[in-house]
Amino acid sequence: MSLIIGDNVVVSIHYTLTDSSGEVLDSSEGSDPLNYLHGAGNIIPGLERALVGKAVGSNLEVVVAPEDGYGEVHEDLLQEVPMAAFQGVDDIEPGMAFEAQDQEGNARRVVVRSVSDDTVVVDANHPLAGVELNFAVEVVDIRDASEEEIAHGHVH
């Protein structure tokens, strides 16, 4: 009997991710498939739900709304920072990314949104926040997860 996708199975998929204009944002094409432990939150919720019950050989198109992907854009994650915080960086331009620390000391990726004479607006939202995601997915393998994988919450 062949396995179907459900909790505690390891799933291998090939995928292409595009935005609503058809621009390819990410793809497994030309590389190994993505392996993940289903039910452990290893992939975005909207895609994980769409894969439930599928079998090896399934091909599907999945549209994931922002709230089931990387979330909506949160305005409170936009922050105006003094230019002095970027000591040692000569030319700061929109689109540049930096590692910053939040109040708890966790590293966060921030992207420069705008630059003025003495301030820089940075955005700590995920780069795909607020974006409708379109996945073309092929299920290439399904196997039972090991006890260790289940205990650790990810594929080994």
Secondary structure, DSSP 8 states (H G I E B T S, - for coil): ---B--TTEEEEEEEEEE-TT--EEEE-TTS--EEEETTTT-S-HHHHHHHTT-BTT-EEEEEE-GGGTT----GGGEEEEEGGGGTT-----TT-EEEEE-TTS-EEEEEEEEE-SSEEEEE-S-TTTT--EEEEEEEEEEEE--HHHHHHTS--
